Amino acid sequence: MRTYKGRPITLAAKELKVSDIAPNFKAVNKDLEDVSLSDFKNNYIVINVVPSLDTPVCDLQTKTLHEEVIKRDDLDIKVITISNDLPYAQERWCEAVELEGITVLSDYLYNEFGLKYGTLINELKLLARSVFVLNNKREIIYDEYAQEINQHLDYDKLLDFINKMPSKWY
């Protein structure tokens, strides 16, 4: 059972799992332009899902994943952070943290990501903390959904997985 501050929550759709094909989705970037998963051509994609960038746990999660994943410069890998924050709030956060090359998308308008990936929280209309790693076939090769939305993911486990990934996926 998933919880938020100890209270049970329900997700609007079924959670995805390793070996599922990652569904395409449409979201909005900080310039209010539509962006889809299919727009990204990288061999690997890490989708970092947070309830709100303006919270300490989400802030740390996003900074940690972005900074650690880009250390694998031998991989053609892209980190996409997605939340239901308004694009204006996402832009303010990006300007404040000054992370080079960060991609932040908002699911506030379409809710396609949350519905297709099983992360939209019915009671809050926020996205449940989670992470997905996709290969070049857009298969999910790693996933983690937080049991308690206010708690951190297992960054060590995720980063260990990423550090063991081959440069090319066959």
Secondary structure, DSSP 8 states (H G I E B T S, - for coil): --EETTEE--BSS----TTSB----EEEETTS-EEEGGG---SEEEEEE-S-TTSHHHHHHHHHHHHHHTT-TTS-EEEEEEESS-HHHHHHHHHHH--TT-EEEE-TTT-HHHHHHT-BBTTT-SB--EEEEE-TT-BEEEEEE-SBTTS---HHHHHHHHHTS-SS--
